[in-house]
Structures are given as structure tokens and as C-alpha cells.
Amino acid sequence: MVDYYATTPGPVEDVVLYDQDKHVSSAVWEGQERGALRCHEHTSKLDQWMLTEKQVELVRKAGFGYLRMIPAISLDNPLISALVERWRRETNTFHFTVGEMTVTLEDVAYLLGLPVDGEAVIGVTYTSCEAVCIRLLGKAPDSGYMSGGMVKLSWLKENFSHCPEDASIEDIERCTRAYLLYLVGSTIFSTTTGNKVPVMYLPLFENFDEAGKYAWGAAALSFLYRALGNASLRSQSTISGCLTLLQCWSYYHLNIGRPKLNHDPIHECFPFVLRWKGKQSSPTSNRDVAFYRKSLDSMKPIDVDWCPYSNISHTVIPEYILRSLILGRSKTMLICYDKAERHLPDRCLRQFGMHQTVPEEVQKWERKTRGVDGGVDLSAKMESELNEWSNRHLYIVEAEEDVEESEYMQWYLGITRKLVGRPVPISSEFQRMNAALREIAHITDSLSTHGMDDQQLQSVSRIRYITYECLKDQVASPVVVAANSQSEAGKRVRGKERVRRRGVGKRKRKEEVEQYYAAGIPMQSRIPATTFDVDPSHLYHISNEVDNSHLCISVSEDDHGRISHMAQSVDDIDFCEDAKEIDESHFHHLTGEEDGHLSSEVVEAKPHASMNVVVPQVSHEAREDVAQQNDYGVLV
């Protein structure tokens, strides 16, 4: 019996993953690869800030004493991209083959050393930098260094990265505020703009003791959840947020893409991200998104470390971090200004050493944006979310006894997207379909109709007609046969002009093709052992759906059985195929775009010539081999 889930990606029921059509996994399944995401994290120049001892103390008071110790870690963009393909914004979890997992508040505390308990990170929005920068930094950037309510990171570094030892208290505080804004803007709150940070965080650093009361770790996780959700949409190509956190979370929990350490991890340092600092030996250079996707699609329970911190000595962990670890199991709302995201540990109980049960239904929630107005205190707009956060200690998930996880897995397999990549490539499936159609055509052509009644004859004819229609549609464009290819050189020389005049050419081409058909030129399509009329308007309709793909086939006299497809204007498709089985002719497929019209030699030389689409007879034994030689499964 074939495993249904081995070939069907899911979900079987869309009660949980209701946004599947928008998700990148749908695009991947349809053969639309977007490649590796552009990962925006700007930690490479953090070490150029020279902090004095007084500054380091202020940074520690503000709650960032451990975050500043984390060095730049080389990001594995393909690994991050493959993880994003598994992220679901409906549940804020990764949907793996073994069940759901996520980055929790516990992970943030262990890996980054940020406080995950405290006041919500929220405040007033800004659309201008000048006033708040002058008040808290003593100067404002020039217009070239700011955009709306954002300031360039380079301006902060150029003006505040070197604080004199004998600086006044006011100057020390200004330089430290600039550093903290740079720190959060390049790590936990990095944006897809590439080099800017919103100044709305700056007032939170006005008083360093007060800044230390915020739950910066919860805000960092909310920001990352939102970034993962946005990047998981099929229309996106970038991702921001604390990607060092995401990558190191994967290193600890998944035995996929994990580098080999060049140092002994027995003597652990805090925060635990430091385990992966420096160079690691790992053959990641040849690993692309498809490699990691396949690894995640075939992931087994043995590849998962559900509780990776249990064997690490907790003596190196600060007391305030240990006291807040229980919030890892809190069902609450994480807040970072307008970004409010649900924290749902009940969907990932095995990460806390518990048996997984079927989780409660996730209620949809509105993802708000801060809009374009400045001077808005978001606290008033986020009242319900703030209430959830204030009650975070009341909603701690507890373990249940006598739990049978098989019930959970049975439920999970029905609601999840188990596969992202196709087990069989889409090109191979197309080839198989093409071979099957030709097999059907061969059977209908060789089938004896002797003794059949009218209904049986009609059924066989219908099968034959549908089969040939499918085979004909694979050609997907009208074919004009020319006597030579004299215009080829001119087309190459005028390539740039052809691009500039593409719009005009398409209109002229459509008019001339319509005139060509209007002349009453008969068209036939010859299929093995069968000839039938082809509706010219149908062929033109098909070709009009493919950009710039009206192909002109020029036949030369010195052919040696090689077909060269030169279709540079058809969506960057450029391929060359050997097809010696077909014929002893040398075909050049050219896009007939010279000066915006089809090759005029064709109509002038043979104004009443028949136009034929030929699908040759292929022997029964050779069909499968021919199909395998053609990546696109089209035999012409």
C-alpha cells in the first residue's frame, strides 16, 4: 500500500494552514524556485565600536550586556531559506515531518542572554529623526543620512563609535545611546532596508536603568516571528530580524547543516550562541536551498534534539535568566511596538520534555502596522495585546499524564504541509505524462476497430482526439517554415533594437499573423498514423499566452540532425537539445522579432503554402528513452 503522505504535500484539511496558497511552499511545489533569501543582519562592524568601561556598565544596565558580547557569525543563507519554507505564520511554528517546533522565549534567554520578562517594548512612533536625535544624541544627521523616521547605521558609527576617556557624563550617555540604537538595529531589530534603524527605539534608552526593565528578548522574538512570517510568503525574497538567533537555534535542535566544532564545548560560555563563534569545519559551500529542503523533507526523529540545553551546566547562567525561563511555556502575546505575535508553546511541548497533545485551535489575530503618522503612542492601539502580556505568568502550559503521541501525529499529518519539495521533479513528471500520452496514441492508432459498434467507435475516436490535442498543445505556438535563415545575422546585430521595439513588434506581429490566417491558408497537423485539421485561431490563442514565443523555424540544406533552440526572449529559457531520432534536418528556432515582425521571407516565398505541425512516429521501444533525453518532455 502506497503511503498517501509520501506523494501528497498536504494539508489534507485547511483548518490550521488556511494561508497555504500564499505560502512559498506552494510556489516550490509548482516549480517556481525563488532561490536563497537575502539575509539582512548587520553585525560585521559592531567590533569597530570602542566602548569605555563606563559605557560597558551603561550597556549592562540597559539589559544588553550579553548581546554585545556576541560576535558576527557567518550566516548560512540556504539553511535559513529552507527553514523559512517550513515556517507557518498561522501558528508561529515550523511544520517539520516530526511535528511542530519553534523558537521560544526559553531559547532567546539561553542563546542571547536577553531579558525575556519585564515591560513590553512599546512607545511613540516617529516620522522625523531631527528632534529626537538632537534631544538624546546632541546632534541630528544630514538629510542624506535619514529617511522618514529612520537613521542610517553608518551615521551612528561615524559620529559616536569613539568616546573619549575624559568625556563628560552627558557625552558618554549620548555615545552609549547611539551604540545601543546601532546594536539593536544591526541585530534583533535589523530591517530589510539594509542599513537603517528606526529612531523610535531611542527614547527607550533615555534612562539606562529604566531601559533594563524592558523584556527585550520578548521583543526580539516578536520581531523575528513577524520577519519569518513575511519571508514565508511566496512573493518575498528577503528576511530580517535576529538571524543569528534563528541559525543557532537550528544548530542546537536539528542535525541538519550543523557545523563541526573546532573547540571543546565542555566549558560552556554564556550566552550559548558563543558555542558557534569562530570558524567551524563544515562542507556548506556546496549546499544550496534544495539540499537543505530535501534534508528537512526526509527528517527523522533521530535528527531532532528536543531539549539541547539539558546537559549544559547552568552554573554559568545568571540568576535573573534562570528565574524567567518558565516563560518559555507561557501562552501569551509578544510585543515589539506594532508587532504583536502569538507565543504558542502548547504546540511544541516536546521542547520542554513533555509529551505532545493535540493543541488548542489558534484564533486568527490581526497583525497591525504602525502606519505613517508620527507621534502616535501605540499603547492605546495595542490594549488587548498588552493585557495578554501582563497576564503572561497566568498561562503557563503544564504537562498532561497518560498522553499517547500517536494520536497527535495522526491529527498533525492531516493539517500540516509535510512536503515542500517534490519527491519526483516536475520535469520528470512532465516527461512521464508525455510518454504516457504517446503510449495512448500508439494504442488507439493500432487498435483494431473491427466488430466495434458506433458507441465504441465514438469512444475510441474521442480518446484519440483528446490525446492528440494534449500532444499538440505541448508545442504551444504556431510554426512557420522558412527556406533559409539569412535574417539570423541581422537579428543578432539588432538585438538591442529588438528589445527596445518589443512592444511595437508584438502589435505588428499580431496584426500580420491575423492577416496571414485571414488569407485562408489551410493548416494541418500530422500525428503518427493520423491527420486532422487544426483550428488556426486556436493555435494563435495558445501562442499569445507565451511571451514573445512566435518561433520561426529556418531549414538549411547542410543539416546534421541537430536542433538548436534559440529563444532568448522567452523568459530566459535557453536550451539546446539533440534529437537525432527525429530527422536528418538542422532546425534553427529563432524568435521572429526582426524590426517587430515575423520573417517576411516566409510569406513572400510561399504565400499559399501549407503550414504543418509534425509530431513524428516514434517506435514503442524508444519512447521512454526519447522522453528522458528531453528535460521538458516535449518531442517535436
C-alpha positions in Angstrom: 0.0 0.0 0.0 1.4 3.4 -1.1 1.8 5.9 1.8 -0.6 8.8 0.9 1.6 11.4 2.6 4.7 10.3 0.7 3.4 11.9 -2.5 0.8 14.4 -1.4 2.2 17.5 0.3 -0.8 18.5 2.3 -2.6 19.8 4.2 -5.4 17.4 3.8 -7.6 19.8 5.8 -7.0 23.5 5.8 -8.4 24.2 9.2 -5.0 25.3 10.5 -2.9 26.3 7.5 -5.6 28.5 5.9 -3.0 30.6 4.0 -1.4 27.8 2.1 -2.0 29.4 -1.3 0.1 32.4 -0.3 2.9 30.3 1.2 6.2 29.8 -0.5 5.8 26.0 -0.3 3.0 26.2 -2.9 5.3 28.1 -5.3 8.1 25.5 -4.8 5.7 22.6 -5.4 4.6 24.4 -8.7 8.2 24.6 -9.8 8.7 28.3 -9.0 12.0 28.5 -7.2 13.0 31.8 -5.6 16.5 30.7 -4.5 18.1 31.7 -1.3 16.7 34.7 0.6 18.7 37.9 1.0 19.5 37.9 4.8 19.7 41.3 6.4 21.8 41.3 9.6 24.5 43.9 10.0 26.8 42.7 12.7 30.1 42.8 10.8 31.1 46.3 12.0 29.9 46.0 15.6 33.5 45.4 16.7 34.6 48.8 15.4 32.8 50.5 18.3 35.4 51.1 21.1 33.4 51.3 24.3 34.9 52.7 27.5 34.4 50.9 30.9 31.7 53.5 31.8 29.9 52.8 28.5 30.0 49.0 29.1 28.4 49.5 32.5 25.6 51.5 31.0 25.0 48.9 28.3 24.8 46.3 31.0 22.3 48.3 33.0 20.1 48.7 29.8 19.9 44.8 29.5 22.3 44.3 26.7 25.5 43.2 28.5 25.4 39.7 26.9 24.1 40.7 23.5 27.1 43.0 22.9 29.5 40.0 23.5 28.1 38.0 20.6 30.4 38.3 17.6 29.4 38.3 13.9 28.5 34.7 12.9 28.6 33.8 9.2 25.0 33.2 8.1 24.1 30.1 6.1 21.5 31.7 3.8 20.4 28.5 2.1 19.8 26.9 5.5 17.8 29.9 6.7 15.8 29.9 3.5 14.9 26.2 3.8 13.8 26.8 7.4 11.6 29.7 6.2 9.9 27.3 3.8 8.8 25.3 6.9 7.6 28.3 8.9 3.9 29.0 9.2 2.6 32.4 10.2 -0.8 30.8 11.1 0.8 29.1 14.2 4.2 30.8 14.5 5.9 27.4 14.3 8.0 25.3 12.0 6.0 22.5 10.5 8.5 19.6 10.2 7.9 16.0 9.4 8.2 15.1 13.1 5.8 17.7 14.3 5.8 21.4 15.2 8.8 23.2 16.7 9.5 26.9 17.3 11.9 29.4 18.8 10.6 30.0 22.3 11.3 32.6 25.0 13.5 30.0 26.7 15.6 29.7 23.5 16.0 33.5 23.4 17.1 33.6 27.1 19.6 30.8 26.7 21.1 31.8 23.3 21.2 35.6 23.5 21.1 36.3 27.3 18.4 39.0 26.8 15.8 39.5 29.5 12.5 37.9 28.5 10.5 39.1 31.4 9.6 42.7 32.0 7.7 45.6 30.4 6.5 45.4 26.8 8.8 47.2 24.3 6.4 49.8 23.0 6.3 53.6 22.7 5.8 56.5 20.4 6.4 56.4 16.6 8.4 59.0 14.7 8.3 60.2 11.1 11.2 62.6 11.6 14.6 62.0 13.1 15.8 65.5 13.8 14.1 66.5 17.1 14.6 63.2 18.9 18.2 62.9 17.8 19.1 66.4 18.9 17.5 65.8 22.3 19.1 62.4 23.0 22.3 62.4 20.9 23.1 66.1 20.8 23.1 66.3 17.0 20.9 65.3 14.0 22.0 63.6 10.8 22.1 65.5 7.5 19.2 64.8 5.1 21.3 62.1 3.3 21.6 60.1 6.4 17.9 59.9 7.4 14.7 58.8 5.8 11.4 59.4 7.5 11.8 58.1 11.0 14.9 56.1 10.3 18.6 56.9 10.5 21.5 55.3 8.8 23.7 53.0 10.8 26.8 54.4 9.2 26.0 57.9 10.6 25.8 56.5 14.1 29.1 54.7 13.8 30.9 57.6 12.1 29.8 60.1 14.8 29.7 58.1 18.1 31.9 54.9 17.9 34.8 56.5 19.7 34.0 58.1 23.0 37.0 59.9 24.7 38.0 58.5 28.1 37.7 62.0 29.6 34.3 62.7 28.0 31.6 64.3 30.2 28.8 62.2 31.6 26.4 63.7 29.1 28.7 62.8 26.1 29.2 59.3 27.5 25.4 58.8 27.7 24.9 60.2 24.2 27.5 57.9 22.7 26.1 54.9 24.6 22.6 55.6 23.4 23.9 55.8 19.8 25.7 52.4 20.4 22.5 50.8 21.7 20.5 52.1 18.8 23.2 50.7 16.4 23.3 47.4 18.3 19.5 46.7 18.2 19.3 48.0 14.6 22.0 45.6 13.4 20.9 42.5 15.4 17.5 41.9 17.0 15.6 44.7 15.1 17.5 44.6 11.8 15.3 45.7 8.9 15.2 44.8 5.2 16.2 48.4 4.4 19.8 47.1 4.7 21.4 49.9 6.7 18.8 51.9 8.7 17.2 51.7 12.1 14.0 53.5 13.3 14.7 56.2 15.9 11.6 55.2 17.8 13.7 52.9 20.0 16.0 55.8 21.0 13.7 57.3 23.8 13.7 53.9 25.5 17.4 54.4 26.2 17.0 57.8 27.7 17.3 56.3 31.2 19.5 53.3 31.3 18.1 51.9 34.5 14.5 52.1 33.1 15.7 50.5 29.8 16.8 47.5 31.8 13.2 46.8 32.8 12.0 46.0 29.3 11.6 42.5 28.0 14.0 42.9 25.1 14.1 39.2 24.5 10.4 39.0 24.0 10.5 42.0 21.6 13.3 40.3 19.7 11.3 37.1 19.3 8.2 39.1 18.2 10.3 40.9 15.6 11.7 37.5 14.4 8.3 35.9 14.2 7.0 38.7 12.1 10.1 38.6 9.8 9.7 34.8 9.4 6.0 35.2 8.6 6.7 37.8 5.9 9.5 35.9 4.4 7.4 32.7 4.2 5.1 34.4 1.7 5.7 33.4 -1.9 6.1 37.0 -3.0 9.1 37.8 -0.7 12.8 37.5 -1.4 14.4 39.0 1.8 14.4 38.3 5.5 15.5 40.4 8.5 15.4 40.1 12.3 17.9 38.3 14.5 19.0 35.6 12.1 21.9 34.6 14.3 19.3 33.5 16.9 17.4 31.5 14.2 20.5 29.8 12.8 22.0 28.9 16.2 18.6 27.6 17.3 18.7 25.3 14.3 22.3 24.2 15.2 21.2 23.2 18.7 17.9 21.5 17.8 18.4 19.9 14.3 21.2 17.7 13.0 20.9 19.4 9.6 23.5 21.9 8.4 25.1 21.8 11.9 28.9 22.5 11.6 31.5 20.5 13.4 33.1 22.5 16.3 36.8 23.1 16.3 36.8 23.6 20.0 35.8 21.6 23.1 32.2 22.6 24.1 32.6 21.1 27.7 33.5 24.5 29.2 30.4 26.4 28.0 30.2 30.1 27.9 27.1 32.2 28.3 25.1 33.1 26.2 25.0 29.8 24.4 25.3 31.4 20.9 29.0 31.7 21.7 29.4 27.9 21.2 29.3 28.6 17.4 31.6 31.6 17.2 34.7 31.4 15.1 35.4 29.0 12.3 33.7 25.7 12.0 34.6 22.8 9.7 31.6 22.0 7.6 31.2 21.4 3.8 28.5 24.1 3.5 29.9 25.6 0.2 28.1 23.1 -2.0 24.8 23.1 0.0 22.0 25.1 -1.6 18.4 25.5 -0.7 17.4 22.3 -2.5 19.9 20.3 -0.4 18.5 21.6 2.9 14.9 21.3 1.7 15.4 17.7 0.9 17.1 17.1 4.3 14.1 18.7 6.1 11.6 16.8 4.0 13.2 13.5 5.0 14.0 14.5 8.6 13.6 11.7 11.2 13.0 11.9 15.0 16.6 10.9 15.5 17.7 14.2 13.7 16.0 16.3 16.4 17.3 17.3 19.8 14.2 18.4 21.6 16.0 19.6 24.8 19.5 20.6 23.8 20.2 22.7 26.9 19.5 19.9 29.5 23.1 18.6 29.5 24.7 22.1 29.8 25.8 23.3 33.2 23.5 26.0 34.4 26.1 27.5 36.8 27.2 29.9 34.0 23.6 31.3 33.6 22.7 34.5 35.5 20.1 34.2 38.2 17.6 36.6 36.6 17.7 34.5 33.4 17.0 31.3 35.3 14.1 32.8 37.1 12.5 33.8 33.8 12.9 30.5 32.0 9.4 29.4 32.9 8.0 32.0 30.5 9.2 29.7 27.7 6.0 27.8 28.4 3.7 30.9 28.6 0.9 31.2 26.0 1.0 34.9 25.6 1.4 37.8 23.1 4.9 39.0 22.3 5.1 42.7 21.6 7.6 45.0 19.8 5.8 48.3 19.1 3.2 47.4 16.4 4.5 43.8 16.0 2.3 41.6 18.2 2.8 37.9 17.7 1.5 34.9 19.5 3.8 32.7 21.5 2.3 29.2 21.4 4.4 26.7 23.4 1.5 24.2 23.7 2.2 23.3 20.1 5.8 22.3 20.9 5.7 20.6 24.3 8.4 18.2 23.5 10.9 21.1 23.6 10.1 21.2 27.3 10.4 17.5 27.9 6.7 16.8 27.8 4.5 14.6 25.7 2.8 16.4 22.8 -1.0 16.6 22.8 -3.3 17.9 20.1 -3.1 21.7 20.7 -6.0 24.1 21.0 -7.2 25.9 17.9 -5.4 29.1 17.1 -7.6 32.1 16.8 -6.8 34.4 13.9 -5.5 37.7 15.0 -5.0 41.0 13.3 -1.4 41.9 12.5 -1.3 45.6 13.0 1.1 48.2 11.4 2.1 51.4 12.9 1.0 53.4 9.8 2.5 56.6 8.5 1.6 59.0 11.3 4.2 60.2 13.7 3.8 61.0 17.4 1.4 58.1 17.9 1.6 56.2 21.2 1.0 52.6 20.2 0.0 51.6 23.7 -3.5 52.9 23.1 -3.9 50.8 19.9 -2.5 47.6 21.5 -4.5 47.5 24.6 -5.7 43.9 24.3 -2.3 42.6 23.4 -0.7 44.4 26.3 -3.3 42.9 28.6 -2.3 39.4 27.4 1.4 40.1 28.1 0.7 41.5 31.5 -1.0 38.1 32.4 1.8 36.1 31.0 2.5 34.3 34.3 -1.1 33.1 34.5 -1.0 31.0 31.3 1.9 28.6 31.8 1.4 25.3 29.9 1.6 22.3 32.2 2.3 18.6 31.3 -0.5 16.1 30.9 -0.3 12.5 32.1 -1.0 9.3 30.1 -0.6 11.0 26.7 -0.4 8.9 23.6 1.6 10.9 21.0 0.3 8.7 18.1 -3.0 10.5 18.4 -1.2 13.8 18.0 0.8 12.6 14.9 -2.4 11.3 13.3 -4.0 14.6 13.7 -0.9 16.5 12.7 -0.4 14.7 9.4 -3.9 15.8 8.4 -3.4 19.5 9.0 0.3 20.1 8.1 2.3 20.6 4.9 4.5 17.6 5.2 6.5 18.0 2.0 8.0 21.2 0.5 10.0 19.7 -2.4 8.5 17.2 -4.9 9.8 13.6 -4.4 9.9 13.4 -8.2 11.0 16.6 -10.1 8.3 18.3 -12.0 10.2 17.9 -15.2 10.3 14.1 -14.7 6.6 14.1 -14.1 6.0 16.0 -17.3 8.2 13.6 -19.2 6.3 10.7 -17.8 3.0 12.3 -18.8 4.3 12.9 -22.3 5.4 9.3 -22.6 2.0 8.1 -21.3 0.2 10.3 -23.9 2.2 8.8 -26.7 1.6 5.3 -25.4 -2.1 6.0 -25.5 -1.8 7.5 -29.0 0.1 4.4 -30.1 -2.6 2.1 -28.7 -5.5 4.0 -30.2 -3.8 4.0 -33.6 -3.0 0.3 -33.6 -6.3 -0.8 -32.1 -8.5 -2.8 -34.4 -12.0 -1.4 -34.8 -13.3 -4.5 -36.4 -16.6 -5.5 -34.7 -17.0 -2.3 -32.7 -20.4 -0.7 -32.6 -21.0 3.0 -33.1 -20.7 3.9 -29.4 -17.3 2.1 -29.1 -16.0 3.7 -32.3 -17.0 7.1 -31.0 -15.2 6.5 -27.7 -12.0 5.4 -29.4 -12.2 8.4 -31.6 -12.7 10.7 -28.7 -9.7 9.2 -26.8 -7.6 9.6 -29.9 -8.7 13.2 -30.4 -8.1 14.2 -26.7 -4.6 12.6 -26.7 -3.5 14.4 -29.8 -4.9 17.7 -28.6 -2.7 17.3 -25.5 0.3 16.5 -27.6 -0.4 19.3 -29.9 -0.7 21.8 -27.1 2.8 21.0 -25.9 4.2 22.7 -29.0 2.3 25.8 -27.7 3.0 28.1 -30.7 2.4 28.3 -34.4 5.4 27.2 -36.5 6.4 28.9 -39.7 8.8 27.1 -42.0 11.2 29.3 -43.9 13.5 28.3 -46.7 16.7 29.7 -45.2 18.0 31.6 -42.2 19.5 34.6 -43.9 18.0 37.0 -41.4 19.7 35.4 -38.5 22.8 37.6 -38.5 20.7 40.7 -38.8 18.6 39.7 -35.8 21.7 39.2 -33.7 23.1 42.6 -34.7 19.9 44.3 -33.9 19.3 42.6 -30.6 19.2 45.8 -28.6 16.9 47.5 -31.1 14.7 44.4 -30.9 14.4 44.8 -27.1 13.5 48.5 -27.4 10.8 47.8 -30.0 9.3 44.8 -28.4 6.0 46.4 -27.6 5.6 47.7 -31.2 6.8 44.3 -32.6 4.2 42.4 -30.6 1.4 44.6 -32.1 2.7 44.3 -35.6 3.2 40.6 -35.2 -0.3 40.0 -34.0 -1.7 42.0 -37.0 0.4 40.2 -39.6 -0.4 36.8 -38.1 -4.1 37.6 -38.2 -3.7 38.7 -41.9 -1.8 35.5 -42.6 -4.7 33.4 -41.2 -7.3 35.6 -42.9 -5.8 34.7 -46.3 -7.4 31.3 -45.9 -4.2 29.3 -45.8 -5.0 25.7 -44.8 -3.4 24.2 -41.8 -3.0 20.6 -40.9 -1.4 18.7 -38.0 0.0 15.4 -38.8 0.3 13.0 -35.8 1.5 9.4 -36.2 -0.9 7.5 -38.3 -3.5 10.3 -38.0 -4.1 13.6 -39.8 -6.6 16.1 -38.6 -7.4 19.8 -39.2 -6.0 22.4 -36.8 -8.0 25.5 -36.0 -5.6 28.4 -36.7 -7.2 30.7 -34.3 -6.8 28.1 -31.5 -3.0 27.9 -32.2 -2.7 31.7 -32.2 -4.6 31.9 -29.0 -2.1 29.5 -27.4 0.9 31.3 -28.7 -0.4 34.6 -27.5 -0.2 33.3 -23.9 3.5 32.8 -24.1 5.5 36.0 -24.2 7.4 36.5 -27.4 7.4 32.9 -28.3 6.3 33.0 -32.0 9.0 30.8 -33.3 10.3 30.9 -36.9 12.0 27.6 -37.9 14.6 28.0 -40.7 15.7 25.0 -42.5 19.2 24.9 -44.0 20.5 22.3 -46.5 23.6 21.2 -44.6 21.9 19.8 -41.6 23.4 17.1 -39.4 20.5 16.3 -37.2 21.0 18.9 -34.5 18.2 21.1 -33.2 19.2 24.5 -31.7 16.5 26.3 -29.8 17.4 30.0 -29.6 14.6 31.6 -27.7 16.4 34.3 -25.7 13.3 36.4 -25.3 11.2 33.6 -23.8 11.6 34.2 -20.0 15.4 33.5 -20.1 14.9 29.9 -21.4 18.0 29.0 -23.4 18.5 25.4 -24.2 19.9 23.1 -26.9 18.8 19.5 -27.5 20.0 16.6 -29.5 17.2 14.9 -31.4 18.8 12.5 -33.9 15.8 10.2 -33.8 13.6 12.8 -35.5 15.0 13.5 -38.9 18.1 14.5 -40.8 17.4 18.2 -40.7 19.0 21.1 -39.0 16.5 23.4 -37.4 17.2 26.9 -36.0 14.4 28.2 -33.8 14.5 31.9 -33.8 12.2 34.5 -32.2 10.8 36.3 -35.2 11.2 39.8 -33.8 13.3 41.5 -36.5 12.1 45.0 -36.7 9.0 43.9 -34.9 7.5 41.5 -37.4 7.6 37.8 -38.5 10.1 36.8 -41.1 8.8 38.3 -44.3 10.6 35.7 -46.5 8.1 33.1 -45.3 5.0 34.8 -46.7 6.7 36.1 -49.9 8.3 32.9 -50.9 5.3 30.7 -50.4 2.2 32.8 -49.9 -0.2 29.8 -50.2 2.0 27.1 -48.6 0.5 24.7 -46.1 1.6 25.0 -42.5 2.2 21.8 -40.7 3.0 20.8 -37.2 4.7 17.5 -37.3 4.8 15.0 -34.4 6.8 12.1 -35.8 6.1 8.4 -35.3 8.3 7.0 -32.5 8.8 3.4 -32.0 7.2 1.8 -28.9 10.5 0.7 -27.5 12.2 4.1 -28.0 9.5 6.3 -26.5 10.8 6.3 -22.9 14.4 6.9 -23.9 13.5 9.8 -26.1 11.5 11.3 -23.2 14.4 11.0 -20.8 16.7 12.9 -23.2 14.3 15.9 -23.2 14.2 17.7 -19.8 11.0 19.5 -20.9 9.3 16.3 -22.1 8.3 17.8 -25.4 9.1 15.7 -28.5 9.0 17.7 -31.8 
